[in-house]
Amino acid sequence: MMVALRLNRQGTKDRPYYKIVAVDSRKRRDGRYIEQLGVYNPMTEGTNFNIDLEKAEQWIKNGAQPSDTVRSIIKKARAAALEA
């Protein structure tokens, strides 16, 4: 089973927010996921994400492939963690 770290769309029309999830790569975008790692809300300004870096690192270490957007969010979260 290939695990992917990707976004799961929530919210209403024109007001999206996303869950960052670990999911079997064969599942559909909003299908059942294995574990929720965080959230991303593109509608807010400033820091618009919250992710558990330890869980994300563990999944990546075990072979999970993050999507481009999730990879970007993880990179930003690492930079924010270093600043704090």
PDB file with one MODEL, atoms N, CA, C and O in Angstrom:
MODEL        1
ATOM      1  N   MET A   1       0.850  -1.179   0.000  1.00  0.00           N
ATOM      2  CA  MET A   1       0.000   0.000   0.000  1.00  0.00           C
ATOM      3  C   MET A   1       0.895   1.242   0.000  1.00  0.00           C
ATOM      4  O   MET A   1       1.770   1.382   0.854  1.00  0.00           O
ATOM      5  N   MET A   2       0.673   2.127  -0.950  1.00  0.00           N
ATOM      6  CA  MET A   2       1.413   3.387  -1.047  1.00  0.00           C
ATOM      7  C   MET A   2       0.630   4.449  -0.277  1.00  0.00           C
ATOM      8  O   MET A   2      -0.542   4.692  -0.562  1.00  0.00           O
ATOM      9  N   VAL A   3       1.288   5.080   0.703  1.00  0.00           N
ATOM     10  CA  VAL A   3       0.631   6.108   1.511  1.00  0.00           C
ATOM     11  C   VAL A   3       1.036   7.473   0.987  1.00  0.00           C
ATOM     12  O   VAL A   3       2.200   7.718   0.670  1.00  0.00           O
ATOM     13  N   ALA A   4       0.050   8.355   0.902  1.00  0.00           N
ATOM     14  CA  ALA A   4       0.286   9.728   0.463  1.00  0.00           C
ATOM     15  C   ALA A   4      -0.153  10.685   1.565  1.00  0.00           C
ATOM     16  O   ALA A   4      -1.116  10.422   2.285  1.00  0.00           O
ATOM     17  N   LEU A   5       0.558  11.784   1.685  1.00  0.00           N
ATOM     18  CA  LEU A   5       0.138  12.874   2.566  1.00  0.00           C
ATOM     19  C   LEU A   5      -0.455  13.925   1.653  1.00  0.00           C
ATOM     20  O   LEU A   5       0.251  14.502   0.826  1.00  0.00           O
ATOM     21  N   ARG A   6      -1.752  14.181   1.795  1.00  0.00           N
ATOM     22  CA  ARG A   6      -2.407  15.122   0.901  1.00  0.00           C
ATOM     23  C   ARG A   6      -3.545  15.844   1.589  1.00  0.00           C
ATOM     24  O   ARG A   6      -3.842  15.601   2.759  1.00  0.00           O
ATOM     25  N   LEU A   7      -4.181  16.742   0.839  1.00  0.00           N
ATOM     26  CA  LEU A   7      -5.263  17.551   1.382  1.00  0.00           C
ATOM     27  C   LEU A   7      -6.609  16.876   1.149  1.00  0.00           C
ATOM     28  O   LEU A   7      -6.841  16.279   0.098  1.00  0.00           O
ATOM     29  N   ASN A   8      -7.483  16.976   2.129  1.00  0.00           N
ATOM     30  CA  ASN A   8      -8.838  16.449   2.067  1.00  0.00           C
ATOM     31  C   ASN A   8      -9.770  17.650   2.179  1.00  0.00           C
ATOM     32  O   ASN A   8      -9.820  18.289   3.230  1.00  0.00           O
ATOM     33  N   ARG A   9     -10.510  17.971   1.117  1.00  0.00           N
ATOM     34  CA  ARG A   9     -11.300  19.195   1.072  1.00  0.00           C
ATOM     35  C   ARG A   9     -12.527  19.112   1.968  1.00  0.00           C
ATOM     36  O   ARG A   9     -13.253  18.118   1.973  1.00  0.00           O
ATOM     37  N   GLN A  10     -12.738  20.185   2.726  1.00  0.00           N
ATOM     38  CA  GLN A  10     -13.896  20.332   3.596  1.00  0.00           C
ATOM     39  C   GLN A  10     -14.504  21.701   3.315  1.00  0.00           C
ATOM     40  O   GLN A  10     -14.023  22.422   2.441  1.00  0.00           O
ATOM     41  N   GLY A  11     -15.534  22.058   4.031  1.00  0.00           N
ATOM     42  CA  GLY A  11     -16.118  23.384   3.877  1.00  0.00           C
ATOM     43  C   GLY A  11     -17.214  23.404   2.832  1.00  0.00           C
ATOM     44  O   GLY A  11     -17.666  22.366   2.350  1.00  0.00           O
ATOM     45  N   THR A  12     -17.630  24.625   2.493  1.00  0.00           N
ATOM     46  CA  THR A  12     -18.729  24.796   1.555  1.00  0.00           C
ATOM     47  C   THR A  12     -18.223  25.392   0.249  1.00  0.00           C
ATOM     48  O   THR A  12     -17.035  25.676   0.095  1.00  0.00           O
ATOM     49  N   LYS A  13     -19.134  25.572  -0.673  1.00  0.00           N
ATOM     50  CA  LYS A  13     -18.796  26.186  -1.958  1.00  0.00           C
ATOM     51  C   LYS A  13     -18.212  27.575  -1.719  1.00  0.00           C
ATOM     52  O   LYS A  13     -18.787  28.372  -0.977  1.00  0.00           O
ATOM     53  N   ASP A  14     -17.095  27.862  -2.330  1.00  0.00           N
ATOM     54  CA  ASP A  14     -16.395  29.148  -2.220  1.00  0.00           C
ATOM     55  C   ASP A  14     -15.811  29.426  -0.832  1.00  0.00           C
ATOM     56  O   ASP A  14     -15.299  30.524  -0.618  1.00  0.00           O
ATOM     57  N   ARG A  15     -15.861  28.507   0.106  1.00  0.00           N
ATOM     58  CA  ARG A  15     -15.285  28.693   1.454  1.00  0.00           C
ATOM     59  C   ARG A  15     -14.546  27.413   1.867  1.00  0.00           C
ATOM     60  O   ARG A  15     -14.911  26.795   2.868  1.00  0.00           O
ATOM     61  N   PRO A  16     -13.524  27.009   1.122  1.00  0.00           N
ATOM     62  CA  PRO A  16     -12.867  25.736   1.435  1.00  0.00           C
ATOM     63  C   PRO A  16     -11.906  25.829   2.610  1.00  0.00           C
ATOM     64  O   PRO A  16     -11.329  26.882   2.881  1.00  0.00           O
ATOM     65  N   TYR A  17     -11.750  24.735   3.286  1.00  0.00           N
ATOM     66  CA  TYR A  17     -10.624  24.511   4.184  1.00  0.00           C
ATOM     67  C   TYR A  17     -10.270  23.040   4.031  1.00  0.00           C
ATOM     68  O   TYR A  17     -11.083  22.244   3.563  1.00  0.00           O
ATOM     69  N   TYR A  18      -9.072  22.689   4.421  1.00  0.00           N
ATOM     70  CA  TYR A  18      -8.573  21.361   4.138  1.00  0.00           C
ATOM     71  C   TYR A  18      -8.015  20.694   5.384  1.00  0.00           C
ATOM     72  O   TYR A  18      -7.447  21.350   6.257  1.00  0.00           O
ATOM     73  N   LYS A  19      -8.187  19.379   5.453  1.00  0.00           N
ATOM     74  CA  LYS A  19      -7.508  18.565   6.449  1.00  0.00           C
ATOM     75  C   LYS A  19      -6.264  18.006   5.766  1.00  0.00           C
ATOM     76  O   LYS A  19      -6.314  17.603   4.604  1.00  0.00           O
ATOM     77  N   ILE A  20      -5.156  17.983   6.490  1.00  0.00           N
ATOM     78  CA  ILE A  20      -3.940  17.354   5.987  1.00  0.00           C
ATOM     79  C   ILE A  20      -3.954  15.930   6.520  1.00  0.00           C
ATOM     80  O   ILE A  20      -3.933  15.715   7.731  1.00  0.00           O
ATOM     81  N   VAL A  21      -3.987  14.957   5.614  1.00  0.00           N
ATOM     82  CA  VAL A  21      -4.211  13.572   6.020  1.00  0.00           C
ATOM     83  C   VAL A  21      -3.198  12.616   5.389  1.00  0.00           C
ATOM     84  O   VAL A  21      -2.607  12.905   4.349  1.00  0.00           O
ATOM     85  N   ALA A  22      -3.016  11.478   6.042  1.00  0.00           N
ATOM     86  CA  ALA A  22      -2.296  10.339   5.479  1.00  0.00           C
ATOM     87  C   ALA A  22      -3.361   9.395   4.929  1.00  0.00           C
ATOM     88  O   ALA A  22      -4.295   9.020   5.637  1.00  0.00           O
ATOM     89  N   VAL A  23      -3.214   9.018   3.669  1.00  0.00           N
ATOM     90  CA  VAL A  23      -4.256   8.242   2.996  1.00  0.00           C
ATOM     91  C   VAL A  23      -3.614   7.256   2.021  1.00  0.00           C
ATOM     92  O   VAL A  23      -2.526   7.502   1.501  1.00  0.00           O
ATOM     93  N   ASP A  24      -4.292   6.150   1.784  1.00  0.00           N
ATOM     94  CA  ASP A  24      -3.882   5.221   0.736  1.00  0.00           C
ATOM     95  C   ASP A  24      -3.992   5.968  -0.591  1.00  0.00           C
ATOM     96  O   ASP A  24      -5.039   6.545  -0.886  1.00  0.00           O
ATOM     97  N   SER A  25      -2.946   5.966  -1.381  1.00  0.00           N
ATOM     98  CA  SER A  25      -2.918   6.779  -2.599  1.00  0.00           C
ATOM     99  C   SER A  25      -3.977   6.370  -3.618  1.00  0.00           C
ATOM    100  O   SER A  25      -4.274   7.141  -4.530  1.00  0.00           O
ATOM    101  N   ARG A  26      -4.547   5.186  -3.488  1.00  0.00           N
ATOM    102  CA  ARG A  26      -5.575   4.740  -4.428  1.00  0.00           C
ATOM    103  C   ARG A  26      -6.964   5.264  -4.085  1.00  0.00           C
ATOM    104  O   ARG A  26      -7.880   5.168  -4.901  1.00  0.00           O
ATOM    105  N   LYS A  27      -7.129   5.814  -2.894  1.00  0.00           N
ATOM    106  CA  LYS A  27      -8.433   6.335  -2.472  1.00  0.00           C
ATOM    107  C   LYS A  27      -8.727   7.658  -3.158  1.00  0.00           C
ATOM    108  O   LYS A  27      -7.811   8.352  -3.598  1.00  0.00           O
ATOM    109  N   ARG A  28     -10.002   8.006  -3.248  1.00  0.00           N
ATOM    110  CA  ARG A  28     -10.376   9.280  -3.855  1.00  0.00           C
ATOM    111  C   ARG A  28     -10.003  10.436  -2.935  1.00  0.00           C
ATOM    112  O   ARG A  28      -9.692  10.223  -1.763  1.00  0.00           O
ATOM    113  N   ARG A  29     -10.032  11.646  -3.457  1.00  0.00           N
ATOM    114  CA  ARG A  29      -9.551  12.828  -2.729  1.00  0.00           C
ATOM    115  C   ARG A  29     -10.193  12.990  -1.359  1.00  0.00           C
ATOM    116  O   ARG A  29      -9.490  13.219  -0.375  1.00  0.00           O
ATOM    117  N   ASP A  30     -11.508  12.876  -1.278  1.00  0.00           N
ATOM    118  CA  ASP A  30     -12.208  13.092  -0.018  1.00  0.00           C
ATOM    119  C   ASP A  30     -12.666  11.795   0.624  1.00  0.00           C
ATOM    120  O   ASP A  30     -13.601  11.788   1.425  1.00  0.00           O
ATOM    121  N   GLY A  31     -12.009  10.698   0.275  1.00  0.00           N
ATOM    122  CA  GLY A  31     -12.383   9.402   0.817  1.00  0.00           C
ATOM    123  C   GLY A  31     -11.839   9.177   2.216  1.00  0.00           C
ATOM    124  O   GLY A  31     -11.303  10.088   2.848  1.00  0.00           O
ATOM    125  N   ARG A  32     -11.984   7.957   2.683  1.00  0.00           N
ATOM    126  CA  ARG A  32     -11.540   7.590   4.021  1.00  0.00           C
ATOM    127  C   ARG A  32     -10.023   7.711   4.124  1.00  0.00           C
ATOM    128  O   ARG A  32      -9.291   7.304   3.221  1.00  0.00           O
ATOM    129  N   TYR A  33      -9.567   8.275   5.235  1.00  0.00           N
ATOM    130  CA  TYR A  33      -8.128   8.454   5.431  1.00  0.00           C
ATOM    131  C   TYR A  33      -7.660   7.673   6.652  1.00  0.00           C
ATOM    132  O   TYR A  33      -8.467   7.248   7.479  1.00  0.00           O
ATOM    133  N   ILE A  34      -6.345   7.490   6.755  1.00  0.00           N
ATOM    134  CA  ILE A  34      -5.757   6.710   7.836  1.00  0.00           C
ATOM    135  C   ILE A  34      -5.617   7.558   9.097  1.00  0.00           C
ATOM    136  O   ILE A  34      -6.005   7.136  10.187  1.00  0.00           O
ATOM    137  N   GLU A  35      -5.051   8.770   8.934  1.00  0.00           N
ATOM    138  CA  GLU A  35      -4.799   9.624  10.084  1.00  0.00           C
ATOM    139  C   GLU A  35      -4.796  11.083   9.647  1.00  0.00           C
ATOM    140  O   GLU A  35      -4.293  11.423   8.576  1.00  0.00           O
ATOM    141  N   GLN A  36      -5.369  11.945  10.497  1.00  0.00           N
ATOM    142  CA  GLN A  36      -5.335  13.381  10.243  1.00  0.00           C
ATOM    143  C   GLN A  36      -4.089  13.967  10.907  1.00  0.00           C
ATOM    144  O   GLN A  36      -3.820  13.716  12.081  1.00  0.00           O
ATOM    145  N   LEU A  37      -3.334  14.753  10.135  1.00  0.00           N
ATOM    146  CA  LEU A  37      -2.090  15.343  10.629  1.00  0.00           C
ATOM    147  C   LEU A  37      -2.228  16.825  10.942  1.00  0.00           C
ATOM    148  O   LEU A  37      -1.440  17.368  11.717  1.00  0.00           O
ATOM    149  N   GLY A  38      -3.204  17.479  10.358  1.00  0.00           N
ATOM    150  CA  GLY A  38      -3.362  18.908  10.600  1.00  0.00           C
ATOM    151  C   GLY A  38      -4.458  19.502   9.742  1.00  0.00           C
ATOM    152  O   GLY A  38      -5.250  18.786   9.129  1.00  0.00           O
ATOM    153  N   VAL A  39      -4.491  20.844   9.709  1.00  0.00           N
ATOM    154  CA  VAL A  39      -5.480  21.561   8.913  1.00  0.00           C
ATOM    155  C   VAL A  39      -4.807  22.699   8.162  1.00  0.00           C
ATOM    156  O   VAL A  39      -3.748  23.186   8.557  1.00  0.00           O
ATOM    157  N   TYR A  40      -5.451  23.118   7.060  1.00  0.00           N
ATOM    158  CA  TYR A  40      -4.973  24.225   6.239  1.00  0.00           C
ATOM    159  C   TYR A  40      -6.190  25.022   5.806  1.00  0.00           C
ATOM    160  O   TYR A  40      -7.129  24.470   5.233  1.00  0.00           O
ATOM    161  N   ASN A  41      -6.176  26.333   6.083  1.00  0.00           N
ATOM    162  CA  ASN A  41      -7.294  27.194   5.716  1.00  0.00           C
ATOM    163  C   ASN A  41      -6.779  28.313   4.823  1.00  0.00           C
ATOM    164  O   ASN A  41      -6.230  29.294   5.324  1.00  0.00           O
ATOM    165  N   PRO A  42      -6.944  28.186   3.509  1.00  0.00           N
ATOM    166  CA  PRO A  42      -6.416  29.197   2.592  1.00  0.00           C
ATOM    167  C   PRO A  42      -7.184  30.521   2.640  1.00  0.00           C
ATOM    168  O   PRO A  42      -6.743  31.500   2.037  1.00  0.00           O
ATOM    169  N   MET A  43      -8.309  30.575   3.334  1.00  0.00           N
ATOM    170  CA  MET A  43      -9.126  31.779   3.387  1.00  0.00           C
ATOM    171  C   MET A  43      -8.632  32.785   4.426  1.00  0.00           C
ATOM    172  O   MET A  43      -9.098  33.924   4.438  1.00  0.00           O
ATOM    173  N   THR A  44      -7.705  32.394   5.296  1.00  0.00           N
ATOM    174  CA  THR A  44      -7.220  33.296   6.329  1.00  0.00           C
ATOM    175  C   THR A  44      -5.854  33.854   5.953  1.00  0.00           C
ATOM    176  O   THR A  44      -5.117  33.253   5.171  1.00  0.00           O
ATOM    177  N   GLU A  45      -5.531  34.997   6.513  1.00  0.00           N
ATOM    178  CA  GLU A  45      -4.242  35.645   6.276  1.00  0.00           C
ATOM    179  C   GLU A  45      -3.225  35.171   7.316  1.00  0.00           C
ATOM    180  O   GLU A  45      -3.602  34.644   8.362  1.00  0.00           O
ATOM    181  N   GLY A  46      -1.956  35.357   7.028  1.00  0.00           N
ATOM    182  CA  GLY A  46      -0.910  34.989   7.981  1.00  0.00           C
ATOM    183  C   GLY A  46      -0.711  33.486   8.042  1.00  0.00           C
ATOM    184  O   GLY A  46      -0.767  32.803   7.020  1.00  0.00           O
ATOM    185  N   THR A  47      -0.479  32.974   9.238  1.00  0.00           N
ATOM    186  CA  THR A  47      -0.293  31.531   9.424  1.00  0.00           C
ATOM    187  C   THR A  47      -1.653  30.855   9.294  1.00  0.00           C
ATOM    188  O   THR A  47      -2.501  30.963  10.179  1.00  0.00           O
ATOM    189  N   ASN A  48      -1.845  30.163   8.187  1.00  0.00           N
ATOM    190  CA  ASN A  48      -3.149  29.569   7.899  1.00  0.00           C
ATOM    191  C   ASN A  48      -3.113  28.048   7.924  1.00  0.00           C
ATOM    192  O   ASN A  48      -3.937  27.395   7.285  1.00  0.00           O
ATOM    193  N   PHE A  49      -2.159  27.482   8.660  1.00  0.00           N
ATOM    194  CA  PHE A  49      -2.060  26.026   8.752  1.00  0.00           C
ATOM    195  C   PHE A  49      -1.680  25.629  10.169  1.00  0.00           C
ATOM    196  O   PHE A  49      -1.151  26.430  10.940  1.00  0.00           O
ATOM    197  N   ASN A  50      -1.961  24.377  10.490  1.00  0.00           N
ATOM    198  CA  ASN A  50      -1.582  23.782  11.762  1.00  0.00           C
ATOM    199  C   ASN A  50      -1.298  22.310  11.459  1.00  0.00           C
ATOM    200  O   ASN A  50      -2.186  21.582  11.017  1.00  0.00           O
ATOM    201  N   ILE A  51      -0.064  21.878  11.697  1.00  0.00           N
ATOM    202  CA  ILE A  51       0.304  20.505  11.359  1.00  0.00           C
ATOM    203  C   ILE A  51       1.168  19.917  12.476  1.00  0.00           C
ATOM    204  O   ILE A  51       1.999  20.607  13.067  1.00  0.00           O
ATOM    205  N   ASP A  52       0.958  18.644  12.747  1.00  0.00           N
ATOM    206  CA  ASP A  52       1.773  17.914  13.715  1.00  0.00           C
ATOM    207  C   ASP A  52       3.019  17.415  12.982  1.00  0.00           C
ATOM    208  O   ASP A  52       2.970  16.402  12.284  1.00  0.00           O
ATOM    209  N   LEU A  53       4.127  18.127  13.142  1.00  0.00           N
ATOM    210  CA  LEU A  53       5.357  17.794  12.420  1.00  0.00           C
ATOM    211  C   LEU A  53       5.902  16.415  12.779  1.00  0.00           C
ATOM    212  O   LEU A  53       6.453  15.725  11.922  1.00  0.00           O
ATOM    213  N   GLU A  54       5.753  16.008  14.043  1.00  0.00           N
ATOM    214  CA  GLU A  54       6.268  14.698  14.448  1.00  0.00           C
ATOM    215  C   GLU A  54       5.573  13.570  13.687  1.00  0.00           C
ATOM    216  O   GLU A  54       6.221  12.641  13.206  1.00  0.00           O
ATOM    217  N   LYS A  55       4.236  13.665  13.585  1.00  0.00           N
ATOM    218  CA  LYS A  55       3.498  12.646  12.839  1.00  0.00           C
ATOM    219  C   LYS A  55       3.865  12.673  11.361  1.00  0.00           C
ATOM    220  O   LYS A  55       4.043  11.623  10.743  1.00  0.00           O
ATOM    221  N   ALA A  56       3.978  13.870  10.796  1.00  0.00           N
ATOM    222  CA  ALA A  56       4.322  13.999   9.379  1.00  0.00           C
ATOM    223  C   ALA A  56       5.704  13.408   9.109  1.00  0.00           C
ATOM    224  O   ALA A  56       5.883  12.679   8.133  1.00  0.00           O
ATOM    225  N   GLU A  57       6.678  13.714   9.962  1.00  0.00           N
ATOM    226  CA  GLU A  57       8.028  13.174   9.802  1.00  0.00           C
ATOM    227  C   GLU A  57       8.025  11.653   9.900  1.00  0.00           C
ATOM    228  O   GLU A  57       8.738  10.976   9.158  1.00  0.00           O
ATOM    229  N   GLN A  58       7.226  11.121  10.813  1.00  0.00           N
ATOM    230  CA  GLN A  58       7.143   9.664  10.973  1.00  0.00           C
ATOM    231  C   GLN A  58       6.588   9.016   9.703  1.00  0.00           C
ATOM    232  O   GLN A  58       7.106   7.996   9.249  1.00  0.00           O
ATOM    233  N   TRP A  59       5.531   9.611   9.128  1.00  0.00           N
ATOM    234  CA  TRP A  59       4.956   9.059   7.907  1.00  0.00           C
ATOM    235  C   TRP A  59       5.944   9.124   6.752  1.00  0.00           C
ATOM    236  O   TRP A  59       6.067   8.171   5.982  1.00  0.00           O
ATOM    237  N   ILE A  60       6.652  10.250   6.626  1.00  0.00           N
ATOM    238  CA  ILE A  60       7.628  10.395   5.543  1.00  0.00           C
ATOM    239  C   ILE A  60       8.766   9.401   5.728  1.00  0.00           C
ATOM    240  O   ILE A  60       9.245   8.808   4.761  1.00  0.00           O
ATOM    241  N   LYS A  61       9.195   9.222   6.971  1.00  0.00           N
ATOM    242  CA  LYS A  61      10.257   8.256   7.278  1.00  0.00           C
ATOM    243  C   LYS A  61       9.843   6.842   6.882  1.00  0.00           C
ATOM    244  O   LYS A  61      10.678   6.038   6.469  1.00  0.00           O
ATOM    245  N   ASN A  62       8.547   6.541   7.010  1.00  0.00           N
ATOM    246  CA  ASN A  62       8.039   5.215   6.668  1.00  0.00           C
ATOM    247  C   ASN A  62       7.660   5.079   5.198  1.00  0.00           C
ATOM    248  O   ASN A  62       7.112   4.051   4.799  1.00  0.00           O
ATOM    249  N   GLY A  63       7.945   6.113   4.375  1.00  0.00           N
ATOM    250  CA  GLY A  63       7.750   5.979   2.936  1.00  0.00           C
ATOM    251  C   GLY A  63       6.580   6.726   2.347  1.00  0.00           C
ATOM    252  O   GLY A  63       6.325   6.595   1.150  1.00  0.00           O
ATOM    253  N   ALA A  64       5.859   7.501   3.124  1.00  0.00           N
ATOM    254  CA  ALA A  64       4.728   8.251   2.583  1.00  0.00           C
ATOM    255  C   ALA A  64       5.239   9.378   1.685  1.00  0.00           C
ATOM    256  O   ALA A  64       6.271   9.987   1.967  1.00  0.00           O
ATOM    257  N   GLN A  65       4.514   9.647   0.613  1.00  0.00           N
ATOM    258  CA  GLN A  65       4.887  10.690  -0.332  1.00  0.00           C
ATOM    259  C   GLN A  65       3.956  11.888  -0.165  1.00  0.00           C
ATOM    260  O   GLN A  65       2.757  11.765  -0.418  1.00  0.00           O
ATOM    261  N   PRO A  66       4.478  13.049   0.257  1.00  0.00           N
ATOM    262  CA  PRO A  66       3.625  14.231   0.387  1.00  0.00           C
ATOM    263  C   PRO A  66       3.332  14.860  -0.977  1.00  0.00           C
ATOM    264  O   PRO A  66       4.171  14.826  -1.878  1.00  0.00           O
ATOM    265  N   SER A  67       2.143  15.430  -1.117  1.00  0.00           N
ATOM    266  CA  SER A  67       1.816  16.185  -2.327  1.00  0.00           C
ATOM    267  C   SER A  67       2.642  17.467  -2.315  1.00  0.00           C
ATOM    268  O   SER A  67       3.262  17.802  -1.306  1.00  0.00           O
ATOM    269  N   ASP A  68       2.650  18.177  -3.429  1.00  0.00           N
ATOM    270  CA  ASP A  68       3.432  19.414  -3.515  1.00  0.00           C
ATOM    271  C   ASP A  68       2.977  20.438  -2.480  1.00  0.00           C
ATOM    272  O   ASP A  68       3.807  21.079  -1.835  1.00  0.00           O
ATOM    273  N   THR A  69       1.676  20.594  -2.319  1.00  0.00           N
ATOM    274  CA  THR A  69       1.144  21.563  -1.363  1.00  0.00           C
ATOM    275  C   THR A  69       1.487  21.170   0.064  1.00  0.00           C
ATOM    276  O   THR A  69       1.888  22.020   0.859  1.00  0.00           O
ATOM    277  N   VAL A  70       1.336  19.901   0.400  1.00  0.00           N
ATOM    278  CA  VAL A  70       1.651  19.438   1.753  1.00  0.00           C
ATOM    279  C   VAL A  70       3.150  19.568   2.014  1.00  0.00           C
ATOM    280  O   VAL A  70       3.554  19.922   3.122  1.00  0.00           O
ATOM    281  N   ARG A  71       3.974  19.287   1.013  1.00  0.00           N
ATOM    282  CA  ARG A  71       5.421  19.465   1.162  1.00  0.00           C
ATOM    283  C   ARG A  71       5.746  20.922   1.478  1.00  0.00           C
ATOM    284  O   ARG A  71       6.602  21.197   2.319  1.00  0.00           O
ATOM    285  N   SER A  72       5.073  21.848   0.816  1.00  0.00           N
ATOM    286  CA  SER A  72       5.270  23.278   1.064  1.00  0.00           C
ATOM    287  C   SER A  72       4.839  23.666   2.476  1.00  0.00           C
ATOM    288  O   SER A  72       5.526  24.441   3.141  1.00  0.00           O
ATOM    289  N   ILE A  73       3.718  23.139   2.935  1.00  0.00           N
ATOM    290  CA  ILE A  73       3.223  23.432   4.288  1.00  0.00           C
ATOM    291  C   ILE A  73       4.194  22.897   5.337  1.00  0.00           C
ATOM    292  O   ILE A  73       4.465  23.569   6.332  1.00  0.00           O
ATOM    293  N   ILE A  74       4.719  21.689   5.121  1.00  0.00           N
ATOM    294  CA  ILE A  74       5.683  21.107   6.059  1.00  0.00           C
ATOM    295  C   ILE A  74       6.943  21.963   6.114  1.00  0.00           C
ATOM    296  O   ILE A  74       7.495  22.198   7.189  1.00  0.00           O
ATOM    297  N   LYS A  75       7.390  22.425   4.956  1.00  0.00           N
ATOM    298  CA  LYS A  75       8.581  23.275   4.903  1.00  0.00           C
ATOM    299  C   LYS A  75       8.358  24.567   5.691  1.00  0.00           C
ATOM    300  O   LYS A  75       9.238  24.994   6.438  1.00  0.00           O
ATOM    301  N   LYS A  76       7.185  25.194   5.531  1.00  0.00           N
ATOM    302  CA  LYS A  76       6.868  26.417   6.261  1.00  0.00           C
ATOM    303  C   LYS A  76       6.765  26.149   7.771  1.00  0.00           C
ATOM    304  O   LYS A  76       7.195  26.970   8.581  1.00  0.00           O
ATOM    305  N   ALA A  77       6.196  24.998   8.140  1.00  0.00           N
ATOM    306  CA  ALA A  77       6.052  24.660   9.557  1.00  0.00           C
ATOM    307  C   ALA A  77       7.414  24.419  10.199  1.00  0.00           C
ATOM    308  O   ALA A  77       7.638  24.809  11.345  1.00  0.00           O
ATOM    309  N   ARG A  78       8.326  23.777   9.464  1.00  0.00           N
ATOM    310  CA  ARG A  78       9.683  23.587   9.982  1.00  0.00           C
ATOM    311  C   ARG A  78      10.373  24.920  10.212  1.00  0.00           C
ATOM    312  O   ARG A  78      11.028  25.108  11.238  1.00  0.00           O
ATOM    313  N   ALA A  79      10.237  25.851   9.269  1.00  0.00           N
ATOM    314  CA  ALA A  79      10.851  27.177   9.403  1.00  0.00           C
ATOM    315  C   ALA A  79      10.258  27.924  10.593  1.00  0.00           C
ATOM    316  O   ALA A  79      10.989  28.587  11.329  1.00  0.00           O
ATOM    317  N   ALA A  80       8.947  27.827  10.790  1.00  0.00           N
ATOM    318  CA  ALA A  80       8.297  28.489  11.924  1.00  0.00           C
ATOM    319  C   ALA A  80       8.741  27.869  13.240  1.00  0.00           C
ATOM    320  O   ALA A  80       8.885  28.578  14.237  1.00  0.00           O
ATOM    321  N   ALA A  81       8.959  26.562  13.261  1.00  0.00           N
ATOM    322  CA  ALA A  81       9.401  25.881  14.478  1.00  0.00           C
ATOM    323  C   ALA A  81      10.817  26.301  14.851  1.00  0.00           C
ATOM    324  O   ALA A  81      11.144  26.411  16.033  1.00  0.00           O
ATOM    325  N   LEU A  82      11.650  26.535  13.854  1.00  0.00           N
ATOM    326  CA  LEU A  82      13.031  26.964  14.123  1.00  0.00           C
ATOM    327  C   LEU A  82      13.084  28.390  14.662  1.00  0.00           C
ATOM    328  O   LEU A  82      13.941  28.724  15.479  1.00  0.00           O
ATOM    329  N   GLU A  83      12.152  29.232  14.192  1.00  0.00           N
ATOM    330  CA  GLU A  83      12.106  30.621  14.658  1.00  0.00           C
ATOM    331  C   GLU A  83      11.619  30.720  16.093  1.00  0.00           C
ATOM    332  O   GLU A  83      12.050  31.601  16.837  1.00  0.00           O
ATOM    333  N   ALA A  84      10.725  29.826  16.487  1.00  0.00           N
ATOM    334  CA  ALA A  84      10.119  29.897  17.821  1.00  0.00           C
ATOM    335  C   ALA A  84      11.019  29.411  18.920  1.00  0.00           C
ATOM    336  O   ALA A  84      10.629  29.419  20.087  1.00  0.00           O
TER     337      ALA A  84
ENDMDL
END
